[in-house]
Amino acid sequence: SFSSSSANPWSCLHPVNMLHSYSAKFSHSKALTSPYPGSHVERSQVPEDKVGWLTEWKDYSSPVEYTAKAVLAGPNWADPQINAKGFSPKFNERDGEVERKSLSGLYTVENGRPRNPAGRTGLTGRGLLGRWGPNHAADPVVTRWKRDGSGNKVAHPVTGKNILQFVAIKRRDCGEWAIPGGMVDPGEKISATLRREFEEEALNSLEKPPEEKAKLEKQLQKLFSQEHFVVYRGYVDDPRNTDNAWMETEAVNYHDETGETMDNLPLEAGDDAGAVRWVDISAKLELYASHSYFIQLVAEKLGAHWSEDPGHECRE
C-alpha cells in the first residue's frame, strides 16, 4: 500500500522510480474533493492521517456509494456491476482486451472489489469511471520553444532559461485547462491512444474531411515517430477517483525542437475540448488533476524555465 504522510501530493518522484516503488509517498488531494464531479454527492470526509489503508479506522465501514447513471446504463466502455450475472473480472491481470493490471503494482481485492492503492477517498463504487480498478489513460504533452517575431527563442527575464510552450485544451466538463489526453480503448496500444487523442482534441480530426485528415496525419507522423520522453507512468490524483476505481496514465512528451511541424498545424478544439491553445509553461499554471506535475517534469527535462523561485525545482 501507498502511505499518505507527505504534505506534497506529488513528492517529486520520477515515474521510472515509481513503477516498482511501493513505498512511494503521495497523498490524495483532488481525489477527496466534494461534491463529486457532475453530481451533488458529498464524499465522506477523510482526514489526511486516515487516507492510508494501513491506518486502522473502524468508523470507515460504510462510506458513500456512488456510480453515475451514465456508467450504470452499460455503455461499451464500462464494466457491469460486480455481482452482475456473467461478469467475473480478472483483477491484477490482462482480462481479454481490458487491461486490469495497475502501473503501480499489485492492488488488493476485498469483497470482490479492487481497492484504491493510494488510500481512502470517501466514496465507494465507480463514480464516473467505467472500469473497476485502474482506468488507463494516455496524455500527450506536445511542446515547442516560445519564439519572437524573428524566430529566436524567448528567454525568461528572471531565470534566463528559454520558455517552453505546450498544447493545452480547456475541458468541457469542468472548464479547467489540461493536457489533451483520454482513455485507452480496449486492445489499443498506448502510442496509438496518444496520437488519436491529440488529433481529436487539439486538431478536431473527427470533423475533418478524409483528405484533410490524411494531410494532418502525415504532418504529425514526423513528430510522433521521433524520439520521445516518457514523463510519468502511474496513478493519478484525479477528482473522479473512488475507493474502487481510479485513474492511471502514461504521459509522454513529444517535443518539436525547431517548431517546423507544429507551427504549420492549425489548432482547433474538438471532441471533449472547449478550446485549445499554446500555453507558456511555468509554475503559475493551474491545470486539471496532476497535469501541472507532468508539465514540470517536462520543463526540467528540457532545461526550460519553470519558476522564479529555486525552491520549486524537484530534487531526486
Buried (B, 14 or more C-beta within 10 A) or exposed (E): BBBBEBEEBBBBBBBEEBEEBEEBBBBBBBBBBBEBBBEEBEBBEBEBEBBBBEBEBEEBEEBBEBBBEEBEEEEEEBBEBBEEEEEEBEBBEEBEEBBBBBBBBEBEBEEEBBBBBBBBBBBBBBBBBBBBBBBBBBBBBBBBBBBEEEEEBBBBEEBEBBBBBBBBBBBEEEEBBBBBBBBBBBEBEBBBBBBBBBBBBBBBBEEBEEEEBEEBBEBBEEBBEEEBBEBBBBBBBBBBBBBBBBBBBBBBBBBBEEBEBBEEBEBBBBBBBEBBEBBBBBBEBEBBBBBBBBBBBBBBBBEBBBBEEEEEEBEE
